[in-house]
Amino acid sequence: MKIDTPLLKMPRRYCAETLASEINALPASAWLPHPGRIVGNDAVPLITPNGVITNAFAGPMAPTEHLRACPYIMEIMADLGAVWGRSRLMGLAPGAIVPEHVDVGHYWRTHLRIHIPVITNPGVEFTCEGETVHMAAGECWIFDSFRIHDVRNTGTEKRVHLVLDTVGGEHLWDLMRQGEQAGRDPDKAHFVAPGTVPASNLRYEQINTPDIMSVWEVRCHVEFLLDQAPASDLLEDTRRQLDRFLHEWGALWAQFGTDTRAQPSYQALIEQVRRELQHLQAGRIVLPNGVPLDRALNELVFVAAAPAAAPQPPMMAAAR
């Protein structure tokens, strides 16, 4: 899900001291290593599928025991007014980095990521598409994860951010528009004191990964990528091939819809277009974020459009 700028500062400010006290009260066992084993990166799961301690992305979302122990975080979620997906506290050790990368997959395309620094230091730098900022404790930021980004902690203490993933919500859209108008003027950020926002009736996403992606969603994602690709004869050949694929997907969708018994037919069509794109050498088309078009199509569309039935990753037992 793209925004118009690499980084958007929201017109909100939260009590970093209260957030820090809640986080410092969590047990050390709440912190889990990064699933990709990136050195110096760890996290506390706050919202997960069914509220269990896991790194999974898909399934009906619910609060974990750690979120329930942090009432002010739930107040912040209520203040932002969105439907919440997988969310965490994310730690970055002194001297550690989040390497430069682009988030390409279906999950990232359909979600916004909100960062609220809790514990930080002047040596923490967040860079997105060449723009570097230091996010101060208690501020609220959104960034475009489809652009190249990285994080560095050159300070001497651990950085902790509250990181909330969301598909959005009407109140959040209003706040984003206010943020665009206010720019980064600190005087235009409303301070939300602890105990001032009822945290009841928080909304959590229940549907997030399609069994079979609709023809309209497939078309939306394909057009999103093609619109960013630089013009060339190769792009036009690729566009024609993908248009044929979309018409064939529409025919299957009209016949079978979300009937998972038709997955082999959908997957056969995906394999066919993969071969055709490889023959065209569509990987020579590179998007502005440096990602080859064929990789972006694969991660955003082909992998997610009709995923083969597979068991969820095993639940990670919480340390005691």
N, C-alpha and C positions, 0 to 999 in steps of 0.2 A: 504494500500500500504506500503510494508515493505522496509526499508533500511537495510544495513548490520550492522550498529551500532545503539545503542540506541539514540545517539545524533550526528548530523552532523553539523559542523560549516561551513558556506558557505564562499567563498572567496570574500565577499563584505562587505563594511562598508558604512553607510549612515549618513547624518547629523542629529544628534539627536536634535540639537537646532532648526533647521527648522521644523522638525516633531513636536516638542513640541509646537512651535508657532502656527502651523496649528491646532493642537488638542485643545490648550487652547482657540482658537478663536471660537470653536464650542459652540452652546448654551447648557446650562445645560440640557435642555429638550431632547437633542440628546441621552443622556445616559439612557438606559433601564435596568431594573433589569434582572438578570439571569432567563431564562425561567424555570429552575428547582428551583428557589428561593434559591439558595445557598448564604448564608449570605456573604456580602462584595464583591460579584461578580456582575459587570455590564458591559454593552457593548454598542457601537455605531455601528449600522448596516451600512456597507459600500457597500457591494454587496449582493443583495437579488433577489429572483424571481420577475422579472418585475420592480425591483428598488423601490418597495414599502417598507414601514417600517414594517418588519415582522421577525419572527424567523424561518420561513419555510426553508426547505432544497431543495425542488423539484420545478423545473420549469425553464424557460429560465431566465438566470441571467443578471442583468443590474446594473449600478451604482445608488446608492441613492443620494439624495441631499447632504448628508454629504461627500461622496467621491468627488463629483464635487467641493466641497469647499476646497479640499485638493490637490492642484496640485502636490506637491512633492511626495505624496503617489502614485499618478498615474505615476509619473516618475519612482519610484521604481518598480512598477508593470511592466512598459515597459522594464526596465533594466533587470529584472529577466526573461522576455520572456516566459510566460506561458499562458495557457487558464484558466481564473479565475472563481472560484465558490464562494460560500457563504463566505464572509470575513467581519471582524469586527475589531474595536478597543476593547480591552478587559481590563477592570480595575479590580484591586485587592486591596481592602482597607487595611490599616495597621492592622496587626494581623489576617488577613483573610487567608484562604487556599482554594485551589482546592483539594478536597479529593482524596486519592489514588484510581485509577480506571484504567480500560482498555476500549478502544473504539473498539467495536466488530462489529457494524452494517455495512451494505452494503456501506453506505456513506463513512465511515472511511476507509474501505478496498480499495475504488477506488480513494481516495484523499490523497495528502500530505498536511501537515500543516506547514506553515512557520511562525516563530516568529521573529519579529524585535522589541526589547525593545526600547521604546521611553522615558519614565520616569521611573526610577528605583532607587534602593538603595542597599547597600551591604547586607541587610537582606533578599533580595529576592532570593530564592533557587528553582531551577527546578530539580526534580529528575526523572530519567527514568531508570528502571531496576537496581536500586541501585546506579547509577552514578548521582552525584549531581554537578550542575554547577550554577554559577551566570552569566547570560547573560548580558553583558554590553550594555549600551545605544548605539544604532546605529549598533550593530552587527546583523548578520542574521543567524538563526539556523533552522534546520529541525529535528524533532524527530519522532521515531517510536511509533505511538499511539496504536499499538497492544501489546506493552509491558506495564507493570504496571508503572504508572507515577502519580506525584502529584506536586503541587506548594505551597510554603509558603512565605508569606510576613511578616517577623518578624521586619521589619523596622517601621519608624514613618510617612512615607508618602505613598500615593497611588502609586501603580505600574500600568503603562499603556503599553501594548504591541500592536503593529500592527500585526494582525493574519490573514494571507492570506491562503485560501484553494484552492488547484489546482489539476487538473488531470495531470498536467505536461506540457511539451513542449520541443522541441529539444534544445533550448538554455539553459533552466533550467537543462536538463540532463547533458549538457556540464559543467555547473557551479558546479553541484554536483560531477562530476568526478574530477574536479579541487580541490574541497573542500576535497575530500578523499585523494588526493595526497599531499595537503598542510598541512593537519592536522589542528592544532589550532594556527599556527604561525601568529601573528597579522601583521607581515611585508608582508605577502602574500595576504592580503585582499585589494582589489582595492576600493579606496574611490570614491563614486559617488556623486559629488557635485550637489547642486540644480541648475536647469536650464541647465544641460548638456545632458539630454536624452529627445528626443521628446516623448511626451505622447499620440500621436495620434494613432489611430487604435489598441487600446487595445482589446483583445479577451476575450469574456465571454462565458461560457458554455451554450448551449441551450438544450442539452439532458443530463440528469443525473439520472433519475429513470426509469427503464424499466416498460412498461405495462405488458409484459410477458418476463421473462429472457430467453435468448437463451440457448439451451442445452450446447453450448460450454462455456458460462459464468458460468452456474451452475456447470459444471464439473470442471472448473478452481478453483472455490471457495471451492468446496468439497475437491479436491486434495490438495489445499493449507492447509486446516485444518488437513487432515489425515497425511500429510507429517510431521507435527509437533507433532503428538500424540505419546506417548511412546508405544513401541511394547508390545503386549500382545495377548493372545488368544481372549480376548474380542474385541480388536481392529480389528482382522482379521474377526470375526463374523460381526462386525459393517461395515467393509469395504465391505463385500459381500452384506450386506443388502443395503448399499448405491449404490453399483454398479448396483443392480437390479433397484433401484429408478432412476438412471441416464439413464438406457436403456429405462425405461418406459417414462421418461420425453422426451427422444429423439424421441420416437414413437409419442407422442402427438405433439411435435414440428414439426415433419415431416408432420403431418396431418393438424395442425391448425396454426402453426407459432405464430404470434403476434395477432391473432384474439381474441379480448377480450371477445367475446361471448363464448370462450372455457374456460374462467376463472374457472367455476365450476369444470371442469374436471381436470385442473391443481391443484386446491385447494384440490380436493378429494384425489389426489395422495400425496400431501403434508401431509394431515391428516393421510393417511395410513402409510407413513414412520415414522411420529412422533410416532404413536402407536407402530410400530415395534421396534423403537429405545428405547422407554420406556420399552417395554417388555424385551429387551436385557440388560436394565440398562446401556445404553451408557453414562449416566451422571457420571458413575464411572471413565470414562476416562477423565483425566485432562490435559490440555495443559500446556506448560512451563510457560505461563503467569498466571496460576492459574484459568483459565476459563474452566468449564466443556465443553466437546465436544458438548453435546446436546444443551447447551445454545448458543455456538458459531454457530452451524449449524442453529439454529432457527433464530438468529438475523441477521446473514450474508446472509443466503440463503432462508430459508423458508418464512420469513416475506416479503422479497423483491422480490421473484421469480414470484409471480402472485398476487400482492396486490389487495384486493377487492376494487372496486370503492368507493371512499369516498371523501367528500368535503375537500378542503384545510382548514387548520386552519384559523380562521378569522383574517383579517388584524388588526394589532395593530395601533390604531390612535396615531399619534405623538402629544405629549403634546405641548401646545402653551403658 
